[in-house]
Amino acid sequence: MYIVLRDRFTALWQKYFPGAELPITLEFRKDSSNVQKVPPPEGWSCLICQINWVRKGTPLVFDASSISCPGGLMHAGYSTKRPPEFRHFLSYGKPGVLEGERYKMTPEIVDSWEKTIPEFSSAGKEMHFTRWDQLAEADSPDVVIFFARPEVLSGLFTLANYDSSDPNGVICPMGAGCSSIISYPVLEGQKQEDEPKVVLGIFDPSARPCVPLDVLSMAFPMKRFEKAVGYMEESFLSTKTWTRVQKKIERSAALYRKG
């Protein structure tokens, strides 16, 4: 991680997004026995809930044993196994046996949808989550993750599309909350030919209890983020239009702090 980039973006963020929450970062590193990891949770726990500590300033390191949710294990790349009866669980369930989430109309739709999900493996690696201002020289993030309200998302969305004619510079694939901040943006960052997409997410109703009111996520693959930082000052962020939006961001931040 380049300290210069950390400090430059922090200054630009404070200038153009006053009072808005700093992003967190995700990095996959080779497993290291001398790093303290998040202990196995007692019972089921949502990864999105767990990383709220990172947003408050506590770095966290996960391995496969730190995650109890089967979906979290899959989207972190630690497992390829679906929970038993997953096709029914995601649809209408089985009367008297399994309550369905009803996120898909039928098990057959679940089957077809699953075929579109790209494979992702992080075997032998740890997940390091760190808030942006706490990054050190040795860090090398794979993804930069924002948790933000609409005005901030407006700026991030427009910035993500600034240097491209592709109207789909930001994508919003359906999936668990953790897929939108881990697997999808990591896989986008690994693309060799196409420009990686930025991923909008945390629409998953199961993850919504873990985030504040009116907050969504936007995850930048690191190489996409570095480019975006490079053109922040020449973009719309320097216009009178954005100055009016900035005032709303400041008001929103003040209300959020009161809370």
C-alpha positions in Angstrom: 0.0 0.0 0.0 1.4 3.4 -0.9 1.1 5.8 2.0 1.0 8.7 -0.4 -2.2 7.3 -2.0 -3.7 6.8 1.5 -3.1 10.4 2.5 -4.0 11.9 -0.8 -7.4 10.2 -1.0 -8.1 11.1 2.7 -7.5 14.8 2.0 -9.7 14.7 -1.2 -12.4 12.8 0.6 -12.6 15.4 3.4 -12.6 18.1 0.7 -15.4 16.8 -1.5 -17.3 14.5 0.9 -17.2 16.4 4.1 -18.1 14.4 7.2 -18.8 11.2 5.2 -17.5 7.9 6.5 -14.2 6.7 5.3 -14.1 3.4 3.3 -12.7 0.1 4.6 -10.4 -2.1 2.6 -10.3 -5.9 2.0 -7.1 -7.7 1.3 -6.5 -11.5 0.8 -3.1 -12.6 2.2 -1.4 -15.9 2.5 -2.3 -17.6 5.8 0.0 -16.5 8.6 -0.1 -18.3 12.0 1.3 -15.3 13.9 -1.8 -13.1 13.1 -4.7 -13.2 15.5 -7.9 -14.0 13.7 -11.5 -13.5 14.6 -12.4 -16.4 16.8 -15.2 -18.9 15.7 -18.5 -17.3 16.6 -21.0 -18.9 18.9 -23.7 -20.0 16.6 -24.7 -18.3 13.3 -23.2 -14.8 12.6 -23.4 -12.5 9.6 -20.1 -11.3 8.2 -21.6 -7.9 7.4 -22.5 -7.5 11.1 -18.9 -8.5 12.1 -17.2 -6.0 10.0 -19.0 -3.1 11.6 -16.1 -3.1 14.0 -13.8 -2.3 11.1 -15.9 0.7 10.2 -15.4 1.9 13.8 -11.6 1.5 13.6 -10.9 -2.1 14.7 -9.0 -4.1 12.0 -10.2 -7.7 11.6 -8.6 -10.8 10.1 -10.8 -13.8 9.1 -10.1 -17.3 8.0 -12.5 -20.1 7.3 -12.9 -20.9 11.0 -14.0 -17.3 11.7 -17.2 -17.6 9.6 -20.2 -19.6 10.6 -22.6 -18.6 7.8 -22.5 -21.0 4.8 -23.2 -18.2 2.4 -20.4 -16.2 4.0 -18.0 -19.1 3.6 -18.9 -19.4 -0.1 -18.6 -15.7 -0.9 -15.3 -15.4 1.0 -14.0 -18.2 -1.2 -13.6 -20.8 1.6 -16.2 -23.2 0.5 -18.1 -24.4 -2.6 -20.7 -26.3 -0.7 -24.3 -25.1 -0.7 -26.4 -25.6 2.4 -28.7 -28.6 2.3 -31.8 -27.9 0.3 -30.4 -24.5 -0.8 -32.7 -24.3 -3.8 -35.7 -24.6 -1.6 -34.3 -22.4 1.1 -33.8 -19.5 -1.3 -37.3 -20.0 -2.8 -40.5 -21.2 -1.1 -39.1 -23.8 1.3 -40.7 -27.1 2.1 -43.9 -27.1 4.1 -43.4 -28.4 7.6 -39.7 -29.0 7.0 -37.9 -25.8 5.8 -38.9 -22.1 5.8 -37.9 -20.5 2.6 -36.5 -17.0 2.3 -38.6 -16.4 -0.9 -35.9 -14.5 -2.7 -36.5 -16.5 -5.8 -39.9 -17.7 -7.1 -39.0 -21.3 -7.6 -36.2 -23.8 -6.9 -35.7 -24.1 -10.7 -34.9 -20.4 -10.9 -32.4 -20.8 -8.1 -30.8 -23.6 -10.1 -30.4 -21.4 -13.2 -29.3 -18.4 -11.2 -26.5 -20.5 -9.5 -25.0 -21.3 -12.9 -24.3 -17.6 -13.5 -22.3 -17.2 -10.2 -18.6 -17.2 -11.0 -16.3 -19.5 -9.0 -14.2 -17.9 -6.4 -11.5 -19.5 -4.2 -9.3 -18.0 -1.4 -8.0 -21.2 -0.1 -4.9 -20.8 2.0 -5.5 -17.1 2.5 -6.8 -14.8 5.2 -9.2 -11.9 4.8 -7.9 -8.6 6.2 -10.3 -5.8 6.7 -8.9 -2.4 7.6 -10.3 1.1 7.7 -8.7 3.3 5.1 -7.0 5.7 7.5 -5.3 2.8 9.3 -3.6 1.3 6.3 0.2 0.8 6.6 3.0 0.6 4.0 2.9 -3.2 4.0 -0.9 -3.3 3.1 -2.0 -4.0 -0.5 -5.8 -4.0 -0.6 -7.8 -5.8 -3.3 -11.0 -3.9 -2.7 -12.0 -0.5 -1.3 -15.5 -0.7 0.3 -17.7 2.3 1.0 -20.8 2.2 3.2 -22.7 5.3 2.3 -26.0 7.2 2.0 -27.5 8.4 -1.3 -25.7 11.7 -1.8 -22.3 10.1 -1.3 -23.3 7.2 -3.5 -24.2 9.7 -6.2 -20.7 11.0 -6.2 -19.1 7.6 -6.1 -21.3 6.3 -8.9 -20.6 9.3 -11.1 -16.9 9.1 -10.4 -16.9 5.4 -11.3 -18.3 6.2 -14.7 -16.3 9.4 -15.4 -13.6 7.9 -17.7 -15.7 5.4 -19.6 -18.3 5.4 -22.3 -19.7 2.1 -20.9 -23.0 3.0 -19.2 -22.5 0.0 -16.9 -19.4 1.0 -15.1 -21.3 0.1 -11.9 -23.0 -3.2 -11.6 -25.5 -4.5 -9.1 -25.5 -8.4 -9.2 -28.0 -10.1 -7.0 -26.4 -12.1 -4.2 -25.8 -12.2 -0.5 -24.6 -9.0 1.1 -21.1 -10.4 1.5 -20.9 -11.2 -2.2 -21.3 -7.5 -3.1 -18.3 -6.5 -1.0 -16.1 -9.6 -1.4 -16.4 -12.1 -4.2 -17.9 -9.9 -7.0 -15.4 -6.9 -6.6 -12.4 -9.3 -6.1 -13.3 -11.2 -9.3 -13.8 -7.9 -11.1 -10.3 -6.8 -10.0 -8.8 -10.0 -11.4 -10.1 -9.4 -14.9 -7.2 -9.1 -17.4 -8.9 -7.6 -20.5 -12.1 -5.8 -19.5 -12.1 -2.7 -17.3 -13.2 -3.9 -13.8 -16.7 -2.8 -12.7 -17.6 -1.2 -9.4 -20.1 -3.1 -7.4 -23.2 -1.6 -5.7 -24.7 -3.7 -3.0 -26.0 -4.7 0.4 -29.6 -5.0 -1.0 -29.8 -8.4 0.6 -32.7 -8.3 3.1 -30.9 -10.8 5.3 -27.9 -8.4 5.6 -29.9 -5.2 6.0 -30.3 -5.5 9.8 -26.5 -5.2 10.0 -26.2 -1.8 8.4 -27.5 1.6 9.4 -30.7 3.2 8.0 -30.4 4.3 4.4 -26.9 3.0 3.9 -25.7 0.9 0.9 -22.3 -0.3 -0.2 -20.1 0.5 -3.2 -17.0 -1.6 -3.7 -14.1 -0.6 -6.0 -11.6 -3.1 -7.2 -8.3 -1.5 -6.1 -6.9 -0.8 -9.6 -10.2 0.9 -10.5 -10.1 2.9 -7.3 -6.5 4.2 -7.9 -7.6 5.5 -11.3 -10.6 7.2 -9.8 -8.5 9.0 -7.2 -6.3 10.3 -10.0 -9.1 12.2 -11.7 -11.2 13.4 -8.7 -9.9 17.0 -8.9 -10.6 17.4 -12.6 -14.1 15.8 -12.4 -17.5 17.1 -11.5 -16.4 17.2 -7.9 -14.9 20.7 -8.5 -18.2 22.2 -9.9 -20.9 24.3 -8.4 -23.3 21.4 -8.9 -21.3 19.2 -6.5 -21.0 22.1 -4.0 -24.7 22.0 -3.6 -24.6 18.2 -3.0 -21.8 18.7 -0.5 -24.0 20.8 1.7 -26.5 17.9 1.8 -23.7 15.5 2.7 -22.7 17.7 5.6 -26.2 17.9 6.8 -26.6 14.1 6.5 -23.4 13.5 8.4 -24.5 15.8 11.2 -27.8 14.0 11.5 -26.1 10.6 11.5 -23.8 11.7 14.3 -26.8 12.7 16.4 -28.4 9.6 15.7 
